[in-house]
């Protein structure tokens, strides 16, 4: 087949997985793709390898199954009219989800489509002569390993496929862990170091290897009563974390929330991320997902509002309260950043458009903001925008204040539009015309703070080196010093480290994996009492099992589903 034809096919995203096994090429007319240089062809092949990441990390896909399944996020049936979705978010939180869950299915399909495109690239890039193909080939093979790391973590298996015409083989447990180790190690020498967080780099592979070794005990024996963290695995975690830290290439951000700003692509804390910059049609929805439908973050766009999605559970909130009592949790700058001051006379408050920015972090209590009437924002006599107490006007409940409460659950009262403290971690893009598009912030897969935290955990698990672990955690805390940093901790243990990971990485899609590794996932929290250890991995979507039915015994459903 013409090598340039292959690149166009990859760029067009025509390679999909039916069920889970058929990585088929769809051939177009060669006449339409002549005239590309080998460099152009290589660019066209590598781009689709990354192109499924935004879909995987969409708020209703990977976020839903990594966060709403935990104690950090809960999404009730809002007001009895919104986010019902046939009960899938209630089931996810209560660990009663099934193999027909559409969010699980979509996540599976997008991951496997990314895997398919990576395999296409590893087969086609060697046919090109441009020097860049050596790096691109390493990236494609490394991304194949990354997508398989996701399937291992979520579904307990990896797919091994080198030849386009062959059927994938499936590995689980120790074999899967060893395969991924070898794949990451094989590509590391040929990766670049300075191409930015949106592409796979040496630093990203070191971080992913650390993450793999840290979780290897779980992946080897998924349903163990107690996981066995091998000393040699923990040594590897420390080794790869040391490589990243000593490289000097990355830097902890002084401003915690700057890590999640719309321009975060150049933030030196990011190691690996989903590139969502505007010129790449960034469209993540992380910023609008939790906000009230009556919170409007952009004066220029009166249709850009929140969706009254998930809140945090009281259980998670109380970890902050208990850590800092009698002080308020806002003494920790990771908890909250006040951009919009609480006005002493809200009815008469006036703010220039350039000065209006909504608050960030965990939002509690009465909310203030732009007041919309008949589709436009009210203005003061001086032309500035009027800011006042918010009410649920868009929900036709003008007497009910947007006053977020700690309590949130699946009762009628607990499912109201005002229940649950909300999270505004990623910055709401100034270019969003509807709130549901143009989220320009890169979605973080791996950042430097996690490297320090993983190294701390490995030292605790190997030799209970609490002093070294404490030093690593306090390095991260002290770095957040654009305002007063959180007070240094005086002791460290695995339970304290788990709590600290909750403070540092809330709503970053790490919580489920963390809870399993720390033995917390079968615990009890708001609206969740299920203690079934088989829920540590998700069901293989029924559509995939059915699609592989022509190969008896090939794709076995996970236990209990």
NULUMMAR-864003 format. One record per residue (C-alpha): chain; residue number from 0; x, y, z. Coordinates in steps of 0.25 Angstrom, whole numbers, always signed. Each point is the difference from the previous one (the first is absolute). Layout:
// NULUMMAR-864003
('A', NUM, (X, Y, Z));
...
END
This chain:
// NULUMMAR-864003
('A', 0, (+0, +0, +0));
('A', 1, (+5, +14, -3));
('A', 2, (+6, +6, +13));
('A', 3, (-6, +13, -2));
('A', 4, (-14, -6, -1));
('A', 5, (+2, -7, +13));
('A', 6, (+4, +14, +7));
('A', 7, (-13, +6, -5));
('A', 8, (-8, -12, +5));
('A', 9, (+6, +2, +13));
('A', 10, (-2, +15, +0));
('A', 11, (-15, -2, -3));
('A', 12, (-2, -9, +12));
('A', 13, (-6, -11, -8));
('A', 14, (+6, -11, +8));
('A', 15, (-9, -5, +10));
('A', 16, (-1, -13, +8));
('A', 17, (-13, -8, -1));
('A', 18, (-3, -7, +13));
('A', 19, (+15, -1, +4));
('A', 20, (+8, -8, -11));
('A', 21, (-2, +5, -14));
('A', 22, (+10, +11, -3));
('A', 23, (-4, +1, -15));
('A', 24, (+5, +10, -10));
('A', 25, (-10, +7, -9));
('A', 26, (+6, +3, -13));
('A', 27, (-3, +13, -8));
('A', 28, (+4, +4, -14));
('A', 29, (+15, +3, -1));
('A', 30, (-2, +11, -10));
('A', 31, (-5, +9, +11));
('A', 32, (+13, -1, +9));
('A', 33, (+12, +2, -10));
('A', 34, (+10, +11, +2));
('A', 35, (+3, -1, +15));
('A', 36, (+15, +0, +5));
('A', 37, (+4, -11, +10));
('A', 38, (+0, +10, +11));
('A', 39, (-14, +4, -3));
('A', 40, (-4, -14, -1));
('A', 41, (+6, -3, +14));
('A', 42, (-7, +12, +6));
('A', 43, (-13, -5, -6));
('A', 44, (+3, -14, +6));
('A', 45, (+4, +4, +15));
('A', 46, (-11, +11, +2));
('A', 47, (-12, -10, +1));
('A', 48, (+8, -8, +10));
('A', 49, (-3, +11, +10));
('A', 50, (-13, +4, -6));
('A', 51, (-9, -9, +9));
('A', 52, (+6, +6, +13));
('A', 53, (-10, +11, +1));
('A', 54, (-12, -10, -2));
('A', 55, (+6, -9, +11));
('A', 56, (+1, +11, +10));
('A', 57, (-13, +6, -3));
('A', 58, (-8, +3, +13));
('A', 59, (-10, -11, -3));
('A', 60, (+10, -11, -3));
('A', 61, (+13, -2, +7));
('A', 62, (-3, +11, +11));
('A', 63, (-14, -7, +3));
('A', 64, (+6, -13, +2));
('A', 65, (+13, +4, +8));
('A', 66, (-7, +11, +9));
('A', 67, (-15, -3, +1));
('A', 68, (+3, -14, +4));
('A', 69, (+8, +6, +12));
('A', 70, (-2, +8, +13));
('A', 71, (+4, +13, -8));
('A', 72, (-12, +2, -9));
('A', 73, (-15, -3, +0));
('A', 74, (-10, +3, -11));
('A', 75, (-15, -1, +5));
('A', 76, (-12, +2, -9));
('A', 77, (-1, +15, +1));
('A', 78, (-13, +5, +3));
('A', 79, (-6, -13, -5));
('A', 80, (+2, +5, -14));
('A', 81, (+15, +1, -3));
('A', 82, (+11, -10, -1));
('A', 83, (-10, -12, +2));
('A', 84, (+6, -7, -12));
('A', 85, (-7, -13, +4));
('A', 86, (+7, +0, +13));
('A', 87, (+14, -3, -5));
('A', 88, (+7, +11, +9));
('A', 89, (-7, -5, +12));
('A', 90, (+4, -15, -3));
('A', 91, (+15, +5, -3));
('A', 92, (+0, +6, +14));
('A', 93, (-6, -12, +7));
('A', 94, (+8, -10, -8));
('A', 95, (-12, -7, -6));
('A', 96, (+4, +4, -14));
('A', 97, (-2, -11, -11));
('A', 98, (+7, -4, -13));
('A', 99, (-10, +9, -8));
('A', 100, (+4, +13, +7));
('A', 101, (+2, +10, -12));
('A', 102, (+11, +8, +7));
('A', 103, (+8, -13, +2));
('A', 104, (-3, -4, -14));
('A', 105, (+4, +13, -6));
('A', 106, (+13, +1, +8));
('A', 107, (+4, -14, -5));
('A', 108, (-3, +3, -14));
('A', 109, (+8, +13, +0));
('A', 110, (+12, -7, +7));
('A', 111, (+0, -12, -10));
('A', 112, (-2, +10, -12));
('A', 113, (+13, +7, +5));
('A', 114, (+7, -13, +1));
('A', 115, (-4, -4, -14));
('A', 116, (+5, +13, -5));
('A', 117, (+13, -2, +7));
('A', 118, (+2, -14, -6));
('A', 119, (-3, +6, -14));
('A', 120, (+11, +10, +3));
('A', 121, (+10, -10, +4));
('A', 122, (-2, -8, -12));
('A', 123, (+0, +12, -10));
('A', 124, (+10, +9, +5));
('A', 125, (+12, -9, -3));
('A', 126, (-4, +1, -15));
('A', 127, (+4, +15, +0));
('A', 128, (+15, +5, -1));
('A', 129, (-1, +14, +8));
('A', 130, (+9, +0, +12));
('A', 131, (-12, +4, +9));
('A', 132, (-6, -14, -2));
('A', 133, (+9, -6, +10));
('A', 134, (-6, +9, +11));
('A', 135, (-14, -1, -5));
('A', 136, (+1, -15, +0));
('A', 137, (+5, +0, +15));
('A', 138, (-12, +9, +3));
('A', 139, (-10, -9, -7));
('A', 140, (+5, -12, +7));
('A', 141, (+1, +7, +13));
('A', 142, (-15, +5, -2));
('A', 143, (-4, -15, -3));
('A', 144, (+6, -3, +14));
('A', 145, (-7, +12, +6));
('A', 146, (-14, -4, -5));
('A', 147, (+3, -14, +4));
('A', 148, (+4, +5, +14));
('A', 149, (-14, +6, +1));
('A', 150, (-7, -13, -4));
('A', 151, (+8, -7, +10));
('A', 152, (-4, +10, +11));
('A', 153, (-14, +0, -4));
('A', 154, (-4, -13, -5));
('A', 155, (+12, -10, +4));
('A', 156, (+6, -3, -13));
('A', 157, (+9, +5, -12));
('A', 158, (+0, -3, -15));
('A', 159, (+12, -5, -7));
('A', 160, (+0, +3, -14));
('A', 161, (+12, +2, -10));
('A', 162, (-5, -5, -13));
('A', 163, (-12, +7, -6));
('A', 164, (-5, -13, -6));
('A', 165, (+1, -7, +13));
('A', 166, (-10, -2, +12));
('A', 167, (+4, +7, +13));
('A', 168, (+4, -9, +11));
('A', 169, (-4, +4, +14));
('A', 170, (+8, +0, +12));
('A', 171, (-4, +2, +15));
('A', 172, (+7, +1, +13));
('A', 173, (+16, -2, +1));
('A', 174, (+1, -2, -15));
('A', 175, (-7, +13, -3));
('A', 176, (+8, +8, +10));
('A', 177, (+13, -6, -7));
('A', 178, (-5, +3, -14));
('A', 179, (-2, +14, +4));
('A', 180, (+13, +2, +7));
('A', 181, (+8, -5, -12));
('A', 182, (-8, +8, -10));
('A', 183, (+2, +13, +8));
('A', 184, (+15, -3, +1));
('A', 185, (+2, -3, -15));
('A', 186, (-5, +13, -4));
('A', 187, (+6, +9, +10));
('A', 188, (+14, +2, -7));
('A', 189, (-6, +5, -12));
('A', 190, (-10, +10, +6));
('A', 191, (+3, +15, +1));
('A', 192, (+0, +9, +12));
('A', 193, (-4, +13, -4));
('A', 194, (-13, -1, -9));
('A', 195, (-10, +4, +11));
('A', 196, (-10, -8, +9));
('A', 197, (-9, -3, -12));
('A', 198, (+9, -10, -5));
('A', 199, (+7, -13, +6));
('A', 200, (+14, +4, +5));
('A', 201, (+11, -7, +8));
('A', 202, (-6, +7, +12));
('A', 203, (-14, -5, -3));
('A', 204, (+5, -14, -1));
('A', 205, (+8, +1, +13));
('A', 206, (-12, +4, +7));
('A', 207, (-9, -10, -6));
('A', 208, (+10, -11, +3));
('A', 209, (+0, +5, +15));
('A', 210, (-15, +0, +0));
('A', 211, (+0, -15, -6));
('A', 212, (+10, -5, +10));
('A', 213, (-8, +7, +12));
('A', 214, (-13, -7, -5));
('A', 215, (+6, -13, -4));
('A', 216, (-4, -7, +13));
('A', 217, (-14, +3, -3));
('A', 218, (+1, -4, -15));
('A', 219, (+6, -13, +4));
('A', 220, (-10, -5, +10));
('A', 221, (-12, +9, -3));
('A', 222, (-9, -6, +11));
('A', 223, (+10, -2, +11));
('A', 224, (-4, +2, +14));
('A', 225, (+13, +8, +2));
('A', 226, (+9, +4, -11));
('A', 227, (+15, -4, +0));
('A', 228, (+9, +12, -4));
('A', 229, (+13, -6, -4));
('A', 230, (+12, +7, +5));
('A', 231, (+6, -1, -14));
('A', 232, (-12, +7, -6));
('A', 233, (+1, +11, +10));
('A', 234, (+15, +2, -3));
('A', 235, (-4, +2, -15));
('A', 236, (-11, +10, +4));
('A', 237, (+11, +8, +8));
('A', 238, (+10, -2, -12));
('A', 239, (-10, +6, -10));
('A', 240, (-5, +11, +9));
('A', 241, (+15, +4, +2));
('A', 242, (+2, +1, -15));
('A', 243, (-11, +10, -1));
('A', 244, (+3, +8, +12));
('A', 245, (+15, +1, -3));
('A', 246, (-2, +3, -15));
('A', 247, (-3, +14, +4));
('A', 248, (-10, +1, -11));
('A', 249, (-12, +1, +8));
('A', 250, (-4, +10, +11));
('A', 251, (-11, +0, +11));
('A', 252, (-9, +12, -3));
('A', 253, (-1, +11, +11));
('A', 254, (-14, +2, -4));
('A', 255, (-8, -13, +2));
('A', 256, (-12, +5, -9));
('A', 257, (+9, +4, -11));
('A', 258, (+3, -14, -2));
('A', 259, (-14, -1, -5));
('A', 260, (-1, +13, -8));
('A', 261, (-4, +1, -14));
('A', 262, (+14, +3, -4));
('A', 263, (+6, -11, +8));
('A', 264, (+7, -7, -12));
('A', 265, (+13, +8, +4));
('A', 266, (-1, -3, +15));
('A', 267, (+12, -7, +4));
('A', 268, (-6, -9, +9));
('A', 269, (-7, -8, -11));
('A', 270, (+7, -12, -5));
('A', 271, (-11, -7, -8));
('A', 272, (-13, +6, -4));
('A', 273, (-12, +0, -10));
('A', 274, (+4, +12, -9));
('A', 275, (-13, +8, +0));
('A', 276, (+5, +14, -5));
('A', 277, (-9, +8, -9));
('A', 278, (+7, -2, -13));
('A', 279, (-2, -15, +2));
('A', 280, (-15, +2, +2));
('A', 281, (+1, -2, +15));
('A', 282, (-14, -3, +5));
('A', 283, (+1, -7, +14));
('A', 284, (-12, +3, +9));
('A', 285, (+7, -2, +14));
('A', 286, (-3, +15, +4));
('A', 287, (-15, +0, -2));
('A', 288, (-3, -14, +5));
('A', 289, (-2, +3, +14));
('A', 290, (-4, +15, +0));
('A', 291, (-15, +4, +2));
('A', 292, (-8, +3, -12));
('A', 293, (-1, +14, +6));
('A', 294, (+15, +3, +0));
('A', 295, (+5, +7, -12));
('A', 296, (+15, +2, +0));
('A', 297, (+1, +8, -13));
('A', 298, (-6, +14, -1));
('A', 299, (+1, -1, -16));
('A', 300, (-8, -12, -1));
('A', 301, (-14, -1, +8));
('A', 302, (-2, -14, -5));
('A', 303, (+13, -5, +6));
('A', 304, (-4, -6, +14));
('A', 305, (+1, -13, +8));
('A', 306, (-8, -13, +0));
('A', 307, (-3, -3, +15));
('A', 308, (+8, -13, -2));
('A', 309, (+8, -7, +12));
('A', 310, (+3, +5, +13));
('A', 311, (+10, -5, +10));
('A', 312, (-5, -10, +11));
('A', 313, (-1, +5, +15));
('A', 314, (+10, -11, +3));
('A', 315, (+11, +6, -9));
('A', 316, (-3, +14, +5));
('A', 317, (+2, -5, +14));
('A', 318, (+14, -4, -3));
('A', 319, (+4, +14, -2));
('A', 320, (-8, +5, +13));
('A', 321, (+6, -11, +9));
('A', 322, (+14, +3, -6));
('A', 323, (+0, +15, +3));
('A', 324, (-10, +2, +12));
('A', 325, (-2, +9, +7));
('A', 326, (+4, +9, -12));
('A', 327, (-8, +0, -13));
('A', 328, (+5, -9, -11));
('A', 329, (+3, +12, -9));
('A', 330, (+13, +2, +7));
('A', 331, (+5, -10, -10));
('A', 332, (+1, +8, -13));
('A', 333, (-3, -13, -8));
('A', 334, (-14, +0, +6));
('A', 335, (-5, +13, -5));
('A', 336, (+4, +13, -7));
('A', 337, (-9, +12, +1));
('A', 338, (+0, +8, -12));
('A', 339, (-14, +6, +1));
('A', 340, (-1, +7, +14));
('A', 341, (-12, -1, +9));
('A', 342, (-7, +13, -2));
('A', 343, (-5, +8, +12));
('A', 344, (-11, +6, -8));
('A', 345, (-2, -10, -11));
('A', 346, (-12, +7, -6));
('A', 347, (+9, +12, -3));
('A', 348, (+13, -7, -4));
('A', 349, (+5, +3, -14));
('A', 350, (+12, -7, -6));
('A', 351, (+7, +3, -13));
('A', 352, (+0, -11, -11));
('A', 353, (+15, -1, +1));
('A', 354, (+0, -2, +15));
('A', 355, (-11, -11, +1));
('A', 356, (+5, -14, +3));
('A', 357, (-7, -10, +8));
('A', 358, (+6, -7, +12));
('A', 359, (+7, -13, -1));
('A', 360, (+2, -13, +8));
('A', 361, (-11, -5, +9));
('A', 362, (-12, +10, +0));
('A', 363, (-9, +0, +12));
('A', 364, (-12, +8, +5));
('A', 365, (-6, +12, -7));
('A', 366, (+5, +3, -14));
('A', 367, (+1, +13, -6));
('A', 368, (+1, +4, -15));
('A', 369, (-5, +6, -12));
('A', 370, (-15, +2, +0));
('A', 371, (-7, -4, -13));
('A', 372, (-14, +5, -4));
('A', 373, (-7, -3, -13));
('A', 374, (+13, -6, -6));
('A', 375, (+9, +12, +4));
('A', 376, (+8, +4, +12));
('A', 377, (-4, +12, +8));
('A', 378, (+9, +12, +0));
('A', 379, (+2, +11, +10));
('A', 380, (-2, +15, -4));
('A', 381, (+15, +1, -3));
('A', 382, (+0, -11, -10));
('A', 383, (+7, -11, +9));
('A', 384, (-7, -13, +2));
('A', 385, (-9, -2, +12));
('A', 386, (+4, -11, +10));
('A', 387, (-9, -5, +11));
('A', 388, (-5, -12, +7));
('A', 389, (-4, -11, -10));
('A', 390, (-13, -7, +0));
('A', 391, (-5, -12, -9));
('A', 392, (-6, +8, -10));
('A', 393, (+3, -9, -12));
('A', 394, (-6, -11, +8));
('A', 395, (-13, +8, +1));
('A', 396, (+2, +1, +15));
('A', 397, (+3, +14, +2));
('A', 398, (-2, +0, +15));
('A', 399, (+10, -11, +3));
('A', 400, (+14, +5, +2));
('A', 401, (+13, -6, -7));
('A', 402, (+4, -3, +14));
('A', 403, (+9, -13, +0));
('A', 404, (-2, -9, +12));
('A', 405, (+9, -11, +5));
('A', 406, (-11, -10, +0));
('A', 407, (-2, -7, -13));
('A', 408, (-6, -14, -2));
('A', 409, (-11, -8, -8));
('A', 410, (-12, +5, +8));
('A', 411, (-9, +10, -6));
('A', 412, (+5, +11, +9));
('A', 413, (+14, -4, -2));
('A', 414, (-1, +0, -15));
('A', 415, (-4, +14, -1));
('A', 416, (+7, +10, -9));
('A', 417, (+7, +7, +11));
('A', 418, (+5, -13, +7));
('A', 419, (+15, -3, +1));
('A', 420, (+12, +8, +0));
('A', 421, (+5, +2, -14));
('A', 422, (+14, -1, -6));
('A', 423, (+5, +11, -10));
('A', 424, (+14, -5, -1));
('A', 425, (+3, +2, -15));
('A', 426, (-2, +14, -5));
('A', 427, (-12, +3, -8));
('A', 428, (+5, +4, -14));
('A', 429, (-3, +15, -4));
('A', 430, (-3, -5, -14));
('A', 431, (-11, -9, +4));
('A', 432, (-13, +4, -6));
('A', 433, (-9, -10, +6));
('A', 434, (+8, -6, +12));
('A', 435, (+0, -13, -7));
('A', 436, (+11, +2, -9));
('A', 437, (+14, +7, -2));
('A', 438, (+6, -5, +13));
('A', 439, (+14, +4, -3));
('A', 440, (+8, -5, +12));
('A', 441, (+8, -13, -2));
('A', 442, (-6, -11, +8));
('A', 443, (+11, -6, +9));
('A', 444, (+4, -14, -1));
('A', 445, (+13, +1, +8));
('A', 446, (+7, +12, +7));
('A', 447, (+12, +2, +9));
('A', 448, (-8, +0, +13));
('A', 449, (-4, -14, -3));
('A', 450, (+15, -4, -1));
('A', 451, (+3, +5, +14));
('A', 452, (-12, -7, +5));
('A', 453, (+3, -13, -7));
('A', 454, (+14, +0, +5));
('A', 455, (-5, +3, +14));
('A', 456, (-10, -12, +0));
('A', 457, (+11, -9, -6));
('A', 458, (+9, +3, +12));
('A', 459, (-11, -2, +10));
('A', 460, (-4, -13, -6));
('A', 461, (+14, -6, -1));
('A', 462, (+7, +4, +13));
('A', 463, (-10, +9, +7));
('A', 464, (+10, +12, -2));
('A', 465, (-10, +10, +5));
('A', 466, (+11, +11, +1));
('A', 467, (+3, +0, -15));
('A', 468, (-15, -2, -3));
('A', 469, (-3, +12, +8));
('A', 470, (+10, +9, -6));
('A', 471, (-5, -3, -14));
('A', 472, (-14, +3, +4));
('A', 473, (+4, +13, +7));
('A', 474, (+8, +4, -13));
('A', 475, (-13, +0, -7));
('A', 476, (-8, +7, +10));
('A', 477, (+11, +11, +2));
('A', 478, (+0, +2, -15));
('A', 479, (-14, +6, +0));
('A', 480, (+5, +14, +5));
('A', 481, (-6, +10, -9));
('A', 482, (-9, +3, +12));
('A', 483, (+3, -6, +14));
('A', 484, (+3, -15, -2));
('A', 485, (-7, -11, +8));
('A', 486, (+7, -3, +13));
('A', 487, (+11, -11, -1));
('A', 488, (-4, -13, +6));
('A', 489, (+8, -6, +11));
('A', 490, (-2, -15, -2));
('A', 491, (-3, -9, -11));
('A', 492, (-7, -14, -2));
('A', 493, (-7, -7, -11));
('A', 494, (-14, +5, +5));
('A', 495, (+5, +15, +1));
('A', 496, (+6, -2, -14));
('A', 497, (-13, -5, -6));
('A', 498, (-7, +12, +6));
('A', 499, (+11, +9, -6));
('A', 500, (-2, -6, -13));
('A', 501, (-14, +4, +1));
('A', 502, (+3, +14, +3));
('A', 503, (+10, +1, -11));
('A', 504, (-7, -7, -11));
('A', 505, (-15, +1, +2));
('A', 506, (-8, -2, -13));
('A', 507, (+12, -3, -8));
('A', 508, (-5, -14, -3));
('A', 509, (+10, -7, +9));
('A', 510, (-9, -3, +12));
('A', 511, (-5, -14, -4));
('A', 512, (+13, -5, -3));
('A', 513, (+6, +6, +13));
('A', 514, (-12, -6, +9));
('A', 515, (+2, -14, -5));
('A', 516, (+15, +1, +2));
('A', 517, (-2, +5, +14));
('A', 518, (-11, -10, +4));
('A', 519, (-11, +10, +1));
('A', 520, (-9, -3, -12));
('A', 521, (-9, -10, +7));
('A', 522, (-2, +11, +11));
('A', 523, (-13, +7, +3));
('A', 524, (-4, +14, -4));
('A', 525, (-12, +8, -3));
('A', 526, (-10, -9, -8));
('A', 527, (+11, -11, -1));
('A', 528, (+0, -12, +8));
('A', 529, (+4, -11, -10));
('A', 530, (+12, -8, +4));
('A', 531, (+2, -9, -12));
('A', 532, (+15, -1, -3));
('A', 533, (-4, -4, -14));
('A', 534, (-4, +14, -3));
('A', 535, (+15, +4, +0));
('A', 536, (+0, -2, -15));
('A', 537, (-12, +4, -9));
('A', 538, (-7, -10, -9));
('A', 539, (+4, -1, -14));
('A', 540, (-11, +6, -8));
('A', 541, (-11, -10, -5));
('A', 542, (+2, +5, -14));
('A', 543, (+14, -4, +0));
('A', 544, (-2, -13, +6));
('A', 545, (-11, -3, -11));
('A', 546, (+9, +6, -11));
('A', 547, (+10, -11, +4));
('A', 548, (-10, -11, +1));
('A', 549, (+6, -6, -13));
('A', 550, (+12, -3, +8));
('A', 551, (-5, -9, +11));
('A', 552, (+8, +2, +13));
('A', 553, (+8, +12, -5));
('A', 554, (-6, +11, +7));
('A', 555, (-5, -5, +14));
('A', 556, (-9, +10, +8));
('A', 557, (+6, +4, +13));
('A', 558, (-5, -7, +13));
('A', 559, (-13, +4, +6));
('A', 560, (-5, +7, -13));
END
